[in-house]
Amino acid sequence: MKLDRTFISGIAHVARDLSIVRSIVSLGKAFSLGIVAEGVENNEQFELLK
């Protein structure tokens, strides 16, 4: 499963983007899918994706 950089770029500042990303990650984990996040540019984004 691939997360587009459009969502990743806003996760630290846009609550809606973070909510969407967390939902997608949760869905991926539920189905044991690999998840790739494009466009992670800083540690804050990385930490939010853990």
Distance bins in CASP14 RR format, pairs under 12 A and 6 or more apart:
PFRMAT RR
TARGET T0000
AUTHOR 0000-0000-0000
RMODE 2
METHOD distances of the structure
MODEL  1
1 21 0 0 0 0 0 1 0 0 0 0 0
1 23 0 0 0 0 0 1 0 0 0 0 0
1 24 1 0 0 1 0 0 0 0 0 0 0
1 25 0 0 0 0 1 0 0 0 0 0 0
1 26 0 0 0 0 0 1 0 0 0 0 0
1 27 1 0 0 1 0 0 0 0 0 0 0
1 28 1 0 1 0 0 0 0 0 0 0 0
1 29 0 0 0 0 1 0 0 0 0 0 0
1 30 0 0 0 0 0 1 0 0 0 0 0
1 31 0 0 0 0 1 0 0 0 0 0 0
1 32 0 0 0 0 0 1 0 0 0 0 0
1 33 1 0 1 0 0 0 0 0 0 0 0
1 34 1 0 1 0 0 0 0 0 0 0 0
1 35 1 0 1 0 0 0 0 0 0 0 0
1 36 1 0 0 1 0 0 0 0 0 0 0
1 37 0 0 0 0 1 0 0 0 0 0 0
1 38 0 0 0 0 0 1 0 0 0 0 0
2 8 0 0 0 0 0 1 0 0 0 0 0
2 21 0 0 0 0 0 1 0 0 0 0 0
2 24 0 0 0 0 1 0 0 0 0 0 0
2 25 0 0 0 0 0 1 0 0 0 0 0
2 28 0 0 0 0 0 1 0 0 0 0 0
2 33 0 0 0 0 0 1 0 0 0 0 0
2 34 0 0 0 0 1 0 0 0 0 0 0
2 35 1 0 0 1 0 0 0 0 0 0 0
2 36 1 0 1 0 0 0 0 0 0 0 0
2 37 1 0 0 1 0 0 0 0 0 0 0
2 38 1 0 0 1 0 0 0 0 0 0 0
2 39 0 0 0 0 0 1 0 0 0 0 0
3 9 0 0 0 0 0 1 0 0 0 0 0
3 10 0 0 0 0 0 1 0 0 0 0 0
3 11 0 0 0 0 1 0 0 0 0 0 0
3 17 0 0 0 0 0 1 0 0 0 0 0
3 18 0 0 0 0 0 1 0 0 0 0 0
3 20 0 0 0 0 1 0 0 0 0 0 0
3 21 1 0 0 1 0 0 0 0 0 0 0
3 22 0 0 0 0 0 1 0 0 0 0 0
3 23 0 0 0 0 0 1 0 0 0 0 0
3 24 1 0 0 1 0 0 0 0 0 0 0
3 25 1 0 0 1 0 0 0 0 0 0 0
3 27 0 0 0 0 0 1 0 0 0 0 0
3 28 0 0 0 0 0 1 0 0 0 0 0
3 33 0 0 0 0 0 1 0 0 0 0 0
3 34 0 0 0 0 0 1 0 0 0 0 0
3 35 1 0 0 1 0 0 0 0 0 0 0
3 36 1 0 0 1 0 0 0 0 0 0 0
3 37 1 0 1 0 0 0 0 0 0 0 0
3 38 1 0 0 1 0 0 0 0 0 0 0
3 39 0 0 0 0 1 0 0 0 0 0 0
3 40 0 0 0 0 1 0 0 0 0 0 0
3 45 0 0 0 0 0 1 0 0 0 0 0
3 48 0 0 0 0 0 1 0 0 0 0 0
3 49 0 0 0 0 1 0 0 0 0 0 0
4 10 0 0 0 0 0 1 0 0 0 0 0
4 11 0 0 0 0 0 1 0 0 0 0 0
4 17 0 0 0 0 0 1 0 0 0 0 0
4 20 0 0 0 0 0 1 0 0 0 0 0
4 21 0 0 0 0 1 0 0 0 0 0 0
4 24 0 0 0 0 1 0 0 0 0 0 0
4 36 0 0 0 0 0 1 0 0 0 0 0
4 37 0 0 0 0 1 0 0 0 0 0 0
4 38 1 0 0 1 0 0 0 0 0 0 0
4 39 0 0 0 0 1 0 0 0 0 0 0
4 40 0 0 0 0 0 1 0 0 0 0 0
5 11 0 0 0 0 0 1 0 0 0 0 0
5 17 0 0 0 0 0 1 0 0 0 0 0
5 21 0 0 0 0 0 1 0 0 0 0 0
5 36 0 0 0 0 0 1 0 0 0 0 0
5 37 0 0 0 0 1 0 0 0 0 0 0
5 38 1 0 1 0 0 0 0 0 0 0 0
5 39 1 1 0 0 0 0 0 0 0 0 0
5 40 0 0 0 0 1 0 0 0 0 0 0
5 41 0 0 0 0 1 0 0 0 0 0 0
5 45 0 0 0 0 0 1 0 0 0 0 0
6 14 0 0 0 0 0 1 0 0 0 0 0
6 16 0 0 0 0 0 1 0 0 0 0 0
6 17 0 0 0 0 1 0 0 0 0 0 0
6 20 0 0 0 0 1 0 0 0 0 0 0
6 21 0 0 0 0 0 1 0 0 0 0 0
6 37 0 0 0 0 0 1 0 0 0 0 0
6 38 0 0 0 0 1 0 0 0 0 0 0
6 39 0 0 0 0 1 0 0 0 0 0 0
7 14 0 0 0 0 1 0 0 0 0 0 0
7 16 0 0 0 0 1 0 0 0 0 0 0
7 17 1 0 1 0 0 0 0 0 0 0 0
7 18 0 0 0 0 1 0 0 0 0 0 0
7 19 0 0 0 0 1 0 0 0 0 0 0
7 20 1 0 1 0 0 0 0 0 0 0 0
7 21 1 0 1 0 0 0 0 0 0 0 0
7 22 0 0 0 0 0 1 0 0 0 0 0
7 23 0 0 0 0 0 1 0 0 0 0 0
7 24 1 0 0 1 0 0 0 0 0 0 0
7 25 0 0 0 0 0 1 0 0 0 0 0
7 37 0 0 0 0 1 0 0 0 0 0 0
7 38 0 0 0 0 1 0 0 0 0 0 0
7 39 0 0 0 0 1 0 0 0 0 0 0
7 40 0 0 0 0 0 1 0 0 0 0 0
7 45 0 0 0 0 0 1 0 0 0 0 0
7 48 0 0 0 0 0 1 0 0 0 0 0
7 49 0 0 0 0 0 1 0 0 0 0 0
8 14 0 0 0 0 0 1 0 0 0 0 0
8 17 1 0 0 1 0 0 0 0 0 0 0
8 18 0 0 0 0 1 0 0 0 0 0 0
8 20 0 0 0 0 0 1 0 0 0 0 0
8 21 1 0 0 1 0 0 0 0 0 0 0
8 24 0 0 0 0 0 1 0 0 0 0 0
8 25 0 0 0 0 0 1 0 0 0 0 0
8 35 0 0 0 0 0 1 0 0 0 0 0
8 36 0 0 0 0 0 1 0 0 0 0 0
8 37 1 0 1 0 0 0 0 0 0 0 0
8 38 1 0 0 1 0 0 0 0 0 0 0
8 39 1 0 1 0 0 0 0 0 0 0 0
8 40 1 0 1 0 0 0 0 0 0 0 0
8 41 0 0 0 0 1 0 0 0 0 0 0
8 42 0 0 0 0 0 1 0 0 0 0 0
8 44 0 0 0 0 0 1 0 0 0 0 0
8 45 1 0 1 0 0 0 0 0 0 0 0
8 46 0 0 0 0 1 0 0 0 0 0 0
8 48 0 0 0 0 1 0 0 0 0 0 0
8 49 1 0 0 1 0 0 0 0 0 0 0
9 17 1 0 0 1 0 0 0 0 0 0 0
9 18 0 0 0 0 0 1 0 0 0 0 0
9 21 0 0 0 0 0 1 0 0 0 0 0
9 37 0 0 0 0 0 1 0 0 0 0 0
9 38 0 0 0 0 1 0 0 0 0 0 0
9 39 1 0 0 1 0 0 0 0 0 0 0
9 40 0 0 0 0 1 0 0 0 0 0 0
9 41 1 0 0 1 0 0 0 0 0 0 0
9 42 0 0 0 0 0 1 0 0 0 0 0
9 44 0 0 0 0 0 1 0 0 0 0 0
9 45 1 0 0 1 0 0 0 0 0 0 0
9 48 0 0 0 0 0 1 0 0 0 0 0
10 16 0 0 0 0 1 0 0 0 0 0 0
10 17 1 0 1 0 0 0 0 0 0 0 0
10 18 1 0 0 1 0 0 0 0 0 0 0
10 19 0 0 0 0 0 1 0 0 0 0 0
10 20 0 0 0 0 0 1 0 0 0 0 0
10 21 0 0 0 0 1 0 0 0 0 0 0
10 37 0 0 0 0 0 1 0 0 0 0 0
10 39 0 0 0 0 0 1 0 0 0 0 0
10 40 0 0 0 0 0 1 0 0 0 0 0
10 41 0 0 0 0 0 1 0 0 0 0 0
10 42 0 0 0 0 0 1 0 0 0 0 0
10 44 0 0 0 0 0 1 0 0 0 0 0
10 45 0 0 0 0 1 0 0 0 0 0 0
10 48 0 0 0 0 1 0 0 0 0 0 0
10 49 0 0 0 0 0 1 0 0 0 0 0
11 17 1 0 1 0 0 0 0 0 0 0 0
11 18 1 0 1 0 0 0 0 0 0 0 0
11 19 0 0 0 0 1 0 0 0 0 0 0
11 20 0 0 0 0 1 0 0 0 0 0 0
11 21 1 0 1 0 0 0 0 0 0 0 0
11 22 0 0 0 0 1 0 0 0 0 0 0
11 24 0 0 0 0 0 1 0 0 0 0 0
11 25 0 0 0 0 0 1 0 0 0 0 0
11 37 0 0 0 0 1 0 0 0 0 0 0
11 39 0 0 0 0 0 1 0 0 0 0 0
11 40 0 0 0 0 1 0 0 0 0 0 0
11 41 0 0 0 0 0 1 0 0 0 0 0
11 42 0 0 0 0 0 1 0 0 0 0 0
11 44 0 0 0 0 1 0 0 0 0 0 0
11 45 1 0 1 0 0 0 0 0 0 0 0
11 46 0 0 0 0 0 1 0 0 0 0 0
11 47 0 0 0 0 0 1 0 0 0 0 0
11 48 1 0 1 0 0 0 0 0 0 0 0
11 49 1 0 0 1 0 0 0 0 0 0 0
11 50 0 0 0 0 0 1 0 0 0 0 0
12 18 1 0 0 1 0 0 0 0 0 0 0
12 21 0 0 0 0 0 1 0 0 0 0 0
12 40 0 0 0 0 0 1 0 0 0 0 0
12 41 0 0 0 0 0 1 0 0 0 0 0
12 42 1 0 0 1 0 0 0 0 0 0 0
12 43 0 0 0 0 0 1 0 0 0 0 0
12 44 1 0 1 0 0 0 0 0 0 0 0
12 45 1 0 1 0 0 0 0 0 0 0 0
12 46 0 0 0 0 0 1 0 0 0 0 0
12 47 0 0 0 0 1 0 0 0 0 0 0
12 48 1 0 0 1 0 0 0 0 0 0 0
12 49 0 0 0 0 0 1 0 0 0 0 0
13 42 0 0 0 0 0 1 0 0 0 0 0
13 44 0 0 0 0 1 0 0 0 0 0 0
13 45 0 0 0 0 0 1 0 0 0 0 0
13 48 0 0 0 0 0 1 0 0 0 0 0
14 20 0 0 0 0 1 0 0 0 0 0 0
14 21 0 0 0 0 0 1 0 0 0 0 0
14 45 0 0 0 0 0 1 0 0 0 0 0
14 48 0 0 0 0 0 1 0 0 0 0 0
15 21 0 0 0 0 0 1 0 0 0 0 0
15 22 0 0 0 0 0 1 0 0 0 0 0
15 48 0 0 0 0 0 1 0 0 0 0 0
16 22 0 0 0 0 0 1 0 0 0 0 0
16 23 0 0 0 0 0 1 0 0 0 0 0
17 23 0 0 0 0 0 1 0 0 0 0 0
17 24 0 0 0 0 0 1 0 0 0 0 0
17 37 0 0 0 0 0 1 0 0 0 0 0
17 45 0 0 0 0 0 1 0 0 0 0 0
17 48 0 0 0 0 1 0 0 0 0 0 0
17 49 0 0 0 0 0 1 0 0 0 0 0
18 24 0 0 0 0 0 1 0 0 0 0 0
18 25 0 0 0 0 0 1 0 0 0 0 0
18 44 0 0 0 0 0 1 0 0 0 0 0
18 45 0 0 0 0 1 0 0 0 0 0 0
18 47 0 0 0 0 0 1 0 0 0 0 0
18 48 1 0 0 1 0 0 0 0 0 0 0
18 49 0 0 0 0 1 0 0 0 0 0 0
19 25 0 0 0 0 0 1 0 0 0 0 0
19 26 0 0 0 0 0 1 0 0 0 0 0
19 48 0 0 0 0 0 1 0 0 0 0 0
20 26 0 0 0 0 0 1 0 0 0 0 0
20 27 0 0 0 0 0 1 0 0 0 0 0
21 27 0 0 0 0 0 1 0 0 0 0 0
21 28 0 0 0 0 0 1 0 0 0 0 0
21 35 0 0 0 0 1 0 0 0 0 0 0
21 37 1 0 0 1 0 0 0 0 0 0 0
21 38 0 0 0 0 0 1 0 0 0 0 0
21 39 0 0 0 0 0 1 0 0 0 0 0
21 40 0 0 0 0 0 1 0 0 0 0 0
21 45 0 0 0 0 1 0 0 0 0 0 0
21 48 1 0 0 1 0 0 0 0 0 0 0
21 49 1 0 0 1 0 0 0 0 0 0 0
21 50 0 0 0 0 0 1 0 0 0 0 0
22 28 0 0 0 0 0 1 0 0 0 0 0
22 29 0 0 0 0 0 1 0 0 0 0 0
22 35 0 0 0 0 0 1 0 0 0 0 0
22 37 0 0 0 0 0 1 0 0 0 0 0
22 48 0 0 0 0 1 0 0 0 0 0 0
22 49 0 0 0 0 1 0 0 0 0 0 0
22 50 0 0 0 0 0 1 0 0 0 0 0
23 29 0 0 0 0 0 1 0 0 0 0 0
23 30 0 0 0 0 0 1 0 0 0 0 0
24 30 0 0 0 0 0 1 0 0 0 0 0
24 31 0 0 0 0 0 1 0 0 0 0 0
24 33 0 0 0 0 1 0 0 0 0 0 0
24 34 0 0 0 0 0 1 0 0 0 0 0
24 35 1 0 0 1 0 0 0 0 0 0 0
24 36 0 0 0 0 0 1 0 0 0 0 0
24 37 0 0 0 0 1 0 0 0 0 0 0
24 49 0 0 0 0 0 1 0 0 0 0 0
25 31 0 0 0 0 0 1 0 0 0 0 0
25 33 0 0 0 0 1 0 0 0 0 0 0
25 34 0 0 0 0 1 0 0 0 0 0 0
25 35 1 0 1 0 0 0 0 0 0 0 0
25 36 0 0 0 0 0 1 0 0 0 0 0
25 37 0 0 0 0 1 0 0 0 0 0 0
25 48 0 0 0 0 0 1 0 0 0 0 0
25 49 1 0 0 1 0 0 0 0 0 0 0
25 50 0 0 0 0 1 0 0 0 0 0 0
26 33 0 0 0 0 0 1 0 0 0 0 0
26 35 0 0 0 0 0 1 0 0 0 0 0
27 33 0 0 0 0 1 0 0 0 0 0 0
27 34 0 0 0 0 0 1 0 0 0 0 0
27 35 0 0 0 0 1 0 0 0 0 0 0
28 34 1 0 0 1 0 0 0 0 0 0 0
28 35 1 0 1 0 0 0 0 0 0 0 0
28 36 0 0 0 0 0 1 0 0 0 0 0
29 35 1 0 0 1 0 0 0 0 0 0 0
35 49 0 0 0 0 1 0 0 0 0 0 0
35 50 0 0 0 0 0 1 0 0 0 0 0
36 49 0 0 0 0 0 1 0 0 0 0 0
37 45 0 0 0 0 1 0 0 0 0 0 0
37 46 0 0 0 0 1 0 0 0 0 0 0
37 48 0 0 0 0 1 0 0 0 0 0 0
37 49 1 0 1 0 0 0 0 0 0 0 0
37 50 0 0 0 0 0 1 0 0 0 0 0
38 45 0 0 0 0 0 1 0 0 0 0 0
38 49 0 0 0 0 0 1 0 0 0 0 0
39 45 1 0 0 1 0 0 0 0 0 0 0
39 46 0 0 0 0 0 1 0 0 0 0 0
39 49 0 0 0 0 0 1 0 0 0 0 0
40 46 1 0 1 0 0 0 0 0 0 0 0
40 47 0 0 0 0 0 1 0 0 0 0 0
40 48 0 0 0 0 1 0 0 0 0 0 0
40 49 1 0 0 1 0 0 0 0 0 0 0
40 50 0 0 0 0 0 1 0 0 0 0 0
41 49 0 0 0 0 0 1 0 0 0 0 0
42 48 0 0 0 0 0 1 0 0 0 0 0
42 49 0 0 0 0 0 1 0 0 0 0 0
43 49 0 0 0 0 0 1 0 0 0 0 0
43 50 0 0 0 0 0 1 0 0 0 0 0
44 50 0 0 0 0 0 1 0 0 0 0 0
END
